[in-house]
Amino acid sequence: MIPFFILAGVLIVCRILGWAGIEFFAVWQHCLRVAVGAMFLLTASAHWGKRRADLVRIVPPTFPRPDMLVTLTGLAEMAGAIGMLWTPVTKAASVGLSILLVAIFPANVYAARQKLTIEGHEVPRLSVRTALQIFFLAAVIAAGWC
């Protein structure tokens, strides 16, 4: 849920800055790009921090080398976050992050069905996680293509 709050909070702060006359933040798409970038930088940080072991554990056992997959998805999240902020590659970043969100969804399903935890907290129910994933996907697409 924290990524959702980061996305929403950064979007609101950016819009307030836009209303305050800071030109870059005057357009909601720019604010959405900043918010998506902030969210993915936050989620990427978990791939190397104290949550890393939990993320490795939620990779379904059918996938090889879960530690490597966690590292690669973290790098992809960082690259996508940076790409959302660099206009020449925003559309490509949007496509990449969209693919990433779809690719990591099996880990969310596995974690929810197995009632796994991240940092001692049970992951959200599958219905909640699915709704969040659809929301994040919509935000990434809107930020990259509008």
N, C-alpha and C positions, 0 to 999 in steps of 0.2 A: 504494500500500500504506500510505502514511502515514495517510490518513484512517481506514483500518481500525484501525491501532494507536492512533490518538487515540480512536476510538469505544470500543475495548476497554479502553484504559487509564483513560479518564475513568469508564467504567462500574465498573471495579474499585475505583478510588479512592473513588467515591461510595458503593459498598457498604461499604467499610471504614469510611467516616465514619458510615454508618448503624449498623454494628455497634458503633461507638464511642459511640453514643447521640445523635447529631444526628438529630432526628426527621424532618426533610424527606427525608433520605437513607435512611430505614428501609424505604421501599417501593421495590422494584426498578423500577417503572414511572417513578417520579420520577428515579431514577438514569439510566434509559435516555433519558428526555427531555433531561436535562442532557448526556449523552454525544452524542446526536444533534445537539443544538444546538451543542456544541463542534466536532463534526466539520464541520458545515456552515459555521460561522464560519471555520474553517481553510480549507476549500475555496473559500469566497467570497473570501478574501484573495488567492488566486492570480489572481483576475480583474483585479486592478489592479497587481500586483507584477511582478517580473522574469519570471514565467511567462506573463504576458498574451499575448505574441507567440506562444508555443507553443500556448496555448489557442485563439487565433484561427486558427492553422494547422490545428488538428485538426477544425475545423468543415468538414463535407463541402462540396465546391464547389457542390452543388445548392442550398444555402441562401444567400439574399442577405444582405449586410451582416454578415459573421461578427464584425466588431468590435462592432457593436451587440448581436448575440446574446450575445456573451461578457459584455458589460456587463449586459444584462438578466438573464441567468442568475445572475450574481454578486449582483445586487440581490435576486433571488428567493431565493437561498440565504441571504442575510442576513435577509430578512424571515421566511423559514421557521424559521431558527435561533432568532430572537427569539420567534416564535410558539410554538415548542415549549416555551419557558420561561414563557409567559404562559397560565395555565390556561384563561381564557375562550375562547381561540382555538386551543387545542392541536389539536383535531380538524380544524379548517380548515387549520392549518399542515401537519398530517400529509397531508391530501388534496393540498395544493399541492405539497409536497415529493415525494410519490409521483408526481404528474403530471410534475414536473420531472425526476425520475430516469428516467422512461420517455422523456421528450422529448429528453434529452441522450444517450441510449444510441446513436443513430446516429453521434455524434461519436466515441464509444468504439470502435465497430465500424470506422469509417473509420481512426482512428488505429492500431488494431491491424493492420488489413489492409495499411496503407501503411507499417507499421513506423516510425511517427513517434516523435519524442522529446519529452520535456518536461524542460527544463533539462539537456539532454544525456543523459538516461537514456531508453532505449527504454520505451515504454508496455507494460504487461503484455499477455501473449497474450490473444486474444479469450476463450478458455475461462476464464482467471483473471478477466478483467474482467467477464465475464458472471456468474460466481459471486459476485464482490464486489457487483455491482449488485443481484443478487437478495437478498444478505444485507443490504445497505443498505436496500432496499425493505422487507424484513421488519422491520427495526429501526424504520424510520419508522412503519410501520403499527402495530406493537406499542406503540410509545411514544405514539402518538396515540389509540389506541382501547382500551387496556386499563385 
